[in-house]
Amino acid sequence: MSHTGDLKKTALFDDVVKAGGKMVPFAGYSMPVQFEGIIKEHHRVRTHVGIFDVSHMGQILFRGPNAEKIVQKVTTNNMACEVGRAVYSPVLLPDGGIIDDVIFYRTGETEWLACVNASNKEKDFAWFVKQADGECEVIDQSDLYAQIAIQGPKAPTLMSRIFGAKAAELRPFSFIELDYKGANCIVAATGYTGEAGGEVYVPNEVASDLWKELLAKGEDLEIAPIGLGARDSLRLEMRYSLYGNDIDETTNPLEAGLAWTVKFDKGDFIGKNALVAQREAGLKRRLVGFVIDGKGIARQGYKIFSGDDEIGVVTSGANSPSTGVAVGMGYVPVDFTKTDTRFDIDLKGLRRAPAVVVAGPFYKREA
């Protein structure tokens, strides 16, 4: 796919193109799928440090005395955290289907900033405004901020050089706000790769300065820009779900392996009744991780068989650069979800590749 003029550009578009980014349409934006190559970029993040332009993601602010009430209403997880903490949570329809999976940053006693998936920005904003019903402010700030992910074992070193030691010592899902060239930024210990590092929310006007400084001060750390292709392979190795592939409005958190994000005891939230009913009735299917036993790569949409019976569908799949094994995720009946259970992946009708269910992430980083 080629870049077309009707696509949006992030504040880092010129920097990304200058760095050699191969641009493709993604969620209405022109985004880099790769720079030096997906495999090289993947390994660079696993061994050194990479930076990602993820400014296509959305930022939606909840503000006001009733903000906590509304944020609790639209999420499954418990948002009653300290200022400076972040919480990951699905956002559900009344029937339990997943509207989006979101990270909420508590930026004040009566203020939360939600980072939403790029493809869901407009949908999420409309949903949040509807559910708030005037009880708190809901403000779409997506066009005001750039977002840069700094990921890899050497990321903390780089972050300390630019933001100070405190930024490199953040515990997971915590953040600080600080000044960068006169602009207020959020530096958070979050990410989508399974590696150390963080994500920085920076006003558009200083985003290019930060991008350039990261590359300059990370040169001795063998830093490089990373595209969306490697971002996808990195998240898949960790078995992190991708909205639109592994989760969507037809799936719910209990079957998607996200039960840990559902706090039934926190009070009412949208979708709670549906999840309670399903928990009591028992799940019919679950999202599993599997590895291909032999040659072949499972892709999204490929069918899963047990003998002659079609039992499920692949939601994500690729070769794992870190392990050299083809891996994937997919929904299958609960009887096929135990570790070491075997089934077959239909490879476009050409042949079937045997696969085996595995527990946990496909890749574990060294301590």
Residue pairs with C-beta under 8 A, 6 or more apart in sequence:
1 24
1 25
2 23
2 24
3 23
3 24
3 25
3 30
4 25
4 30
7 25
7 28
7 29
7 30
8 28
8 29
8 30
8 56
9 29
9 30
10 16
10 29
10 31
10 53
10 55
10 56
10 146
11 55
11 146
11 204
11 205
11 207
11 208
12 53
12 55
12 146
12 148
12 207
12 208
12 211
13 30
14 208
15 53
15 208
15 211
15 212
16 23
16 32
16 53
16 225
17 23
19 35
19 215
19 225
20 35
20 36
21 32
21 33
21 34
21 35
21 225
21 227
22 32
22 33
22 34
22 35
22 227
23 30
23 31
23 32
23 33
24 30
24 31
24 32
24 33
24 228
25 31
26 33
26 56
26 118
26 228
27 56
27 117
27 118
27 119
28 56
28 118
28 119
29 56
29 118
31 53
31 56
31 227
31 228
32 53
32 225
32 227
32 228
33 227
33 228
33 229
34 41
34 227
34 228
34 229
34 230
35 41
35 224
35 225
35 226
35 227
36 224
38 227
38 229
38 230
38 233
38 321
39 230
39 321
41 50
41 224
41 226
41 227
41 229
41 230
42 230
42 233
42 234
42 321
42 322
43 321
43 322
44 50
44 152
44 222
44 224
44 226
45 151
45 152
45 193
45 195
45 226
45 230
45 234
46 152
46 153
46 195
46 234
46 321
46 322
46 363
46 365
47 152
47 153
48 152
48 153
48 154
48 221
48 222
48 223
48 224
49 150
49 151
49 152
49 153
49 154
49 155
49 157
49 158
49 197
49 218
49 221
49 222
49 223
50 150
50 151
50 152
50 223
50 224
50 225
50 226
50 230
51 148
51 149
51 150
51 151
51 211
51 214
51 215
51 218
51 223
51 224
51 225
51 226
52 148
52 149
52 151
52 225
52 226
52 227
52 228
52 231
53 146
53 147
53 148
53 211
53 225
54 147
54 148
54 149
54 199
54 231
55 145
55 146
55 147
55 148
55 207
56 118
57 115
57 116
57 117
57 118
57 142
57 147
58 114
58 115
58 116
58 117
58 118
58 120
58 121
58 124
58 125
58 140
58 142
59 113
59 114
59 115
59 116
59 140
59 141
59 142
59 144
59 145
59 147
59 201
60 113
60 114
60 116
60 121
60 124
60 125
60 128
60 138
60 139
60 140
60 141
60 142
61 111
61 112
61 113
61 114
61 137
61 138
61 139
61 141
62 70
62 71
62 111
62 112
62 113
62 114
62 128
62 132
62 136
62 137
62 138
63 108
63 110
63 111
63 136
63 137
63 139
64 110
64 135
64 136
64 137
65 110
65 136
66 135
66 136
67 110
67 111
67 112
67 136
67 137
68 79
68 80
68 110
68 112
69 135
69 136
70 128
70 131
70 132
70 135
70 136
70 138
71 79
71 104
71 112
71 114
72 78
72 79
72 80
72 266
72 267
72 269
73 131
73 268
73 269
73 270
74 91
74 127
74 128
74 131
74 269
74 270
75 87
75 89
75 90
75 91
75 102
75 104
75 269
76 89
76 90
76 91
76 92
76 253
76 261
76 262
76 263
76 269
76 271
76 272
76 275
77 87
77 88
77 89
77 90
77 261
77 262
77 263
77 266
78 87
78 263
78 266
79 87
79 89
79 104
79 106
79 112
80 266
81 87
81 106
82 106
83 106
83 107
83 108
83 109
84 106
84 174
84 175
84 176
85 105
85 106
85 173
85 174
85 175
86 103
86 104
86 105
86 106
86 173
86 174
86 175
86 188
86 190
87 103
87 104
87 106
87 173
88 101
88 102
88 103
88 104
88 173
88 261
89 101
89 102
89 103
89 104
89 261
90 98
90 99
90 100
90 101
90 102
90 247
90 253
90 258
90 261
90 262
91 98
91 99
91 100
91 101
91 102
91 124
91 127
91 270
92 98
92 99
92 252
92 253
92 269
92 270
92 271
92 274
92 275
93 99
93 249
93 270
93 271
94 270
94 271
94 273
94 274
95 271
95 274
96 252
96 253
96 254
96 271
96 274
96 275
96 278
97 248
97 249
97 250
97 251
97 252
97 271
98 243
98 247
98 248
98 249
98 251
98 252
98 253
98 256
99 120
99 123
99 124
99 127
99 249
100 116
100 117
100 120
100 123
100 124
100 243
101 117
101 241
101 243
101 247
101 258
102 114
102 115
102 116
102 117
102 124
103 114
103 115
103 190
104 112
104 113
104 114
104 115
105 112
105 113
105 114
105 115
105 175
105 186
105 188
106 112
107 113
107 177
107 186
113 141
113 186
113 201
114 124
114 128
115 147
115 201
116 124
116 125
117 124
117 243
117 244
119 243
119 244
120 243
121 140
121 142
125 138
125 140
128 138
129 138
131 270
132 138
143 204
144 203
144 204
145 201
145 202
145 203
145 204
146 201
146 202
146 203
146 204
146 207
147 199
147 200
147 201
147 202
148 199
148 200
148 202
148 207
148 210
148 211
148 214
149 191
149 192
149 193
149 197
149 198
149 199
149 200
149 231
150 158
150 159
150 197
150 198
150 199
150 200
150 214
151 191
151 192
151 193
151 195
151 196
151 197
151 226
151 234
152 193
152 195
152 196
152 197
153 195
153 196
153 365
154 218
154 221
154 222
154 223
155 195
155 196
155 197
155 198
156 168
156 169
156 196
156 197
157 168
157 221
158 214
158 217
158 218
158 221
158 223
159 167
159 168
159 187
159 197
159 198
160 167
160 168
161 217
161 218
162 210
162 213
162 214
162 217
163 178
163 180
163 187
164 178
166 176
167 176
167 178
167 187
167 198
170 176
170 187
170 188
170 189
170 198
171 189
172 189
172 190
173 188
173 189
173 190
174 188
174 189
175 186
175 187
175 188
175 189
175 190
175 198
176 186
176 187
177 184
177 185
177 186
177 187
178 184
178 185
178 187
179 185
180 202
180 206
180 209
180 210
181 206
181 209
181 210
182 206
183 202
183 203
183 205
183 206
184 203
185 200
185 201
185 202
185 203
185 206
185 210
186 200
186 201
187 198
187 199
187 200
188 198
188 199
188 200
188 201
189 197
189 198
190 198
190 199
191 197
191 198
191 199
192 231
192 234
192 235
192 240
193 231
193 234
193 235
193 238
194 234
194 235
194 237
194 238
194 240
194 361
194 363
194 365
195 234
195 365
200 210
202 210
214 223
215 223
215 225
232 242
232 318
233 318
233 320
233 321
235 242
236 242
236 316
236 317
236 318
236 320
236 327
236 328
236 329
236 362
237 320
237 321
237 322
237 323
237 327
237 361
237 362
237 363
238 361
238 362
238 363
239 257
239 289
239 329
239 360
239 361
239 362
241 247
241 256
241 257
241 258
241 287
241 329
242 316
245 300
245 315
245 316
246 256
246 287
246 315
246 316
246 329
247 256
247 258
251 287
251 331
252 271
252 274
252 275
252 278
253 259
253 261
253 262
253 275
254 262
254 275
254 278
254 279
254 283
255 278
255 283
255 284
255 285
255 286
255 287
255 331
256 286
256 287
257 286
257 287
262 275
264 272
264 275
264 276
282 334
283 334
284 333
284 334
285 312
285 331
285 332
285 333
285 334
286 331
286 332
286 334
286 337
287 315
287 329
287 330
287 331
288 329
288 330
288 331
288 332
288 336
288 337
288 357
289 327
289 328
289 329
289 357
289 358
289 359
289 360
289 361
289 362
290 298
290 327
290 328
290 329
290 330
290 343
290 345
290 355
290 356
290 357
290 358
291 325
291 326
291 327
291 328
291 355
291 356
291 358
291 362
292 298
292 325
292 326
292 327
292 328
292 345
292 353
292 354
292 355
293 342
293 353
293 354
293 355
293 356
294 353
294 354
295 326
295 353
296 326
296 345
296 347
296 351
296 353
297 317
297 318
297 319
297 326
298 314
298 317
298 326
298 328
298 330
298 345
298 347
298 353
298 355
299 314
299 317
299 318
300 314
300 315
300 316
300 317
301 313
301 314
302 313
302 314
302 317
302 345
302 346
302 347
302 348
303 310
303 312
303 313
303 314
303 345
303 346
304 310
304 311
304 312
304 313
304 314
304 330
304 332
304 343
304 344
304 345
304 346
304 355
305 311
305 343
305 344
305 345
305 346
305 352
306 336
306 343
306 344
311 332
311 333
311 336
311 343
312 330
312 331
312 332
312 333
312 336
312 343
313 330
313 331
314 328
314 329
314 330
314 345
315 328
315 329
315 330
315 331
316 328
316 329
316 330
317 326
317 327
317 328
317 329
317 330
317 345
318 326
318 327
318 328
319 325
319 326
319 327
320 326
320 327
320 362
320 363
322 362
322 363
323 362
323 363
325 362
326 353
327 362
328 345
328 355
332 343
336 343
336 357
337 357
338 357
339 357
339 358
339 359
340 356
340 357
341 356
341 357
342 354
342 355
342 356
342 357
343 354
343 355
343 357
344 352
344 353
344 354
344 355
345 352
345 353
345 354
345 355
346 352
347 353
